[in-house]
Amino acid sequence: MVKCPFCGKEVEWLKHRATEVREYIFEVIDGEADYHSEDLVESYDEEYRCPHCGRVIARSEDEAIQFLTGEG
C-alpha cells in the first residue's frame, strides 16, 4: 500500500475534485422548474487528494493511477 507523501498515512483511494460545466434542458412544467438531459460540456481543474490530509497528490487520472499502483 502507498503512503501520502505529505502526511505519511497509508492511502487506498483518493478524493477526486474537478470543475465541470454541464448543460441541461430547462422547462417549466405545471408551474415547476424541470431540468433534464444533462450533458458534460467540459471538465477541468482536476485534483486527486489524500483522504486524510486533503493535500493534492495528482492532477490527472493517469498520475492518480500511477500513485495508487506504486508506479509513480
RAPESUL-V766521 format. One line per field, one symbol per residue. ss: DSSP state (h for helix, s for strand, l for the rest). phi: phi as a letter, one per 40 degrees, with the letter a starting at -180 (. if undefined). psi: psi as a letter, one per 20 degrees, with the letter a starting at -180 (. if undefined). A space follows every 50 residues. Layout:
ss->???
phi->???
psi->???
This chain:
ss->lssllllllssllssssssssssssssssllsssssssssssssssssss lllllsssllhhhhhhhhllll
phi->.cbcccbgccbbabcbbacbbbbbcbbbbfgbcbbafcbccabafcabbc ccbgccbabacccccccccgcc
psi->qrqpigijqqphrqpppqpqpqpqppropkjqppprlqpogqprlpqoqp igijqphqjrgghgggghiji.
